[in-house]
Amino acid sequence: MALERSVVVPEFLSKVDLLKQGAEARVYRGVFLGKPTIVKERFPKQYRHPVLDEKLTHRRTVQEVRSILRCRKAGISAPVVYFVDYTSHCIFLEEIVGSVTIRDHIASTQKSHSSPQQHLELMVQKIGQILAKMHDEDVVHGDLTTSNMLLRSSVENGEMNLVLIDFGLSYISALPEDKGVDLYVLEKAFLSTHPNTEALFEKLLKSYAASSKKSSAVIKKLDEVRLRGRKRSMVG
């Protein structure tokens, strides 16, 4: 069965569109079982020993799938996992059709509104609530940016739902330190991508703190990580 899959998956990938290739994986867009699908393929790293590479790649794939499933079980919107092939290290995921990244939404709102902060406050509060829920499930995303969060319109009520994507660096951890670093990565990405949004990000953190059962320890670790980051900047 594994041999059959290892032949079928590459054949499938040869017929779909390559969206992008990063250092760790290739991302394709196609149709799987009649549904719009994103396929993430982790390819071998030639600079690593083959046995070590296989183990690391397998572990990364397992961690990514586990994190997505844990989020979805907790009621956090994330892509549906349609199929996983551990032979070719491919994950077949729901494509979030008709969505826009939080990055693009913030940029367009800043351009089109005279008071963009008022329009964005509800959104960042929602982000804070969802990240708190994710961390309470002990899922650490590992690559939180506004490009890895999508807005899509709900079929039921037309409201915009937030969807978390790209769990490629995610893992399971109960440590406040890991969750604090997760927030620090988001803070750095948020403020560098969206200038003059410090007050907006503080709203996000306040929402996180109010929504998480374990927020006090995490925010304390975030402050410690910030301090370490500033010291590194001063030292150069």
N, C-alpha and C positions, 0 to 999 in steps of 0.2 A: 504493500500500500504506500509506504514511504517513497519507494522507487517511482511508482506511478505519479505521485504528487510532484516529485522533484522534476519530472519531465513535463507535466501539464502546466505547472505554474510559470516556468520560463516561456513556454509557448503562449500562454495568456498574456504575459508582459510584453511579448514581441508585437502584440496587436493593439496595445493601448498607448496613450500619449504619455511621454515623459514630461512631468511638470518641472522638476528641479532635481539637482543632485548636490548633496552636501558632503561633508567629510565622513559622515557615518552611514548615510542611506540615500537611496533614490526614491523619489515619490512620483507615482503614476496616477493618471485619471482614466477611468474606463467604466464599463458596465458589467456588473457581476450579479448573476441571478436576476437580471432585469432591473437592477437598482444602480443609480449613480454611485460610484465607488472610488475611494482613494486607496491606493496600494502603497505600502511602505516596505521597501526591500532593503534589508541590511546586507551589504556586500562584504566579502572577505577583505581584510587589511593585509596587504602583502608584506608590510614591515613587521608583522607579528608572527610568532611561531603558530603554525596551523592549528595545533591542538589547543593552545591558549586562546587563539582567536575564536575558535568554534565555541569554547566554553563561555567566553565573555559575550559573544554575540547572542548566544542562546539565553544567557542570563538577562541581558538587556531587553530582549524580545519578551521574555516572561514577565519582567518587571513592568514593562509598558502595558501589556495586556491586563495584568493584575490591577494596576492603578486605575485604568479606564473602567474596568468592571466594578471595582470597589466604589468609584465615584458614582457610577450609574445606579448601583444598588442603594446608595445613600440619597438618591434623588437629585444628584448634580448632573446637569446636562453635559454630555460628552458623546462623541461619535459611537454609534452601534458597531460592535465588532462582529463582522459577518463570518470571518474565517481566518484561521492562523495556520500557516505551514511552517513548522519548526525545522524542516529539512532545508528549505530555501530562505528561512528567516523572513517570511513575508506576512504582513498583517493587512487584511482586507477590511477597510473601515467605511462607514457611511460618509458620503460626501455631504457636507452641510450646504445644500443648495439654497441660493437666494440670500446668502449671509453677507455681512460686511465686518471687517475687523474693527475692533475697538480703536485701533490706531487711526484708521481712516475716518471713523465716526467722529472722534475727537477733533481731528484736523478739519473736517468739513464743518463741524459745529463752530469751531473757532473762527472760521472764515465767514460763515453766513449769519452769525448772531452777534448783536452788539454786547450782550451780556452772556457769553458762553458758559460761565461757571454755573449759573442758575440752571441751565439746560442739562448740564453734565453731572450735577450733584447727585441726582437720583440714581444715575448709572453707576457712579463710583461707590455709592452706598451698597448697591446690589453686588458689585464686585467684592467688596469687603465681606459681605454676608456669605457669598459662595466660597471664597477662600477660607473663611473661618470654618465652614462646614467641611471643606476638603481636609483641612488640617486636623479637625476633630476626628476625622476618619483615619488619621495618621498617614495620609498621602502627601508626599512632598513632590511638587511638580518638577522642580529643578531647572525650569527655563521659562519663568513667568515674564511675559512681555505683553504689550497691548496688541501685538500681532498674533499671539497665541490664544486670543479670546475673540469670539465671534458673536455678533448680534444677528438673530434671525427672528422673523415674525412668526408668532404662534398661529397655527391653523385654527385652533379653537376660538381664541378671543382677539386675535390680531395684535396682542401685546408683543413687545420685543423680549426675547429670551436670550440669556447669556450662555454660550457654549464654550467649554474649555477644550482646547485641542493640543496636539503635539506633546505627548507624554513620554517622548523618547529618552529623556534624562530623569524620569521620575523613579521613585522608590518608596518603600514603606518604612516609616520611622516615627517613633513616639517622642523623639528628643526635641525639646524646645529650641535647641541650637540649630537644628536642621530646618525647622520651620521659620526661625528668625532669619536665617540666610536666604530662604525662599522669598521672604518679604523684602529683604535687602536687594536681591537681584531685581525684583519688580520695581522697587523704588528707583534704583539707578537707571533702569531701562525707561521707566515712566518719565522721569524728570529730564533725561537727555533727549528723548523723542518728542516730548511735549513741553517746551520751555514755559516758564512762568505758571506752572501748575502746582506749586508747592502746597498751597491751601487746599487744592482739590485732592491731592494725595493724602493730606492729613485727614480729610473727611473719610477717605477710604479706610485709613487705619482706625479711626474712631468707630466706624461701622464694624470693622473686623473685631475690635476689642469688645464691643457690645454684644457680638453674636457668638463668639467662641467661648466655650466652657473653660478653655485652657489658655486664654489670651494673655493673662498677666505675665506668665513665665516666658511666653514667646516674645512679647513686646520688650521685656527686659533684655532678652538675648539680642533682639534687633538693635537696641540701643548700644549694647556691647560691640556688636559687629560694626555698627556705624563708627564707633570710636576707633576700632582697629583699622577701619578703612581710612579714616582721617589721619591716623598716625603714619600709615604706609605712604599716604600722599605727601605728608610733610617730609618724610625721610627720602622719598623719591625712589 
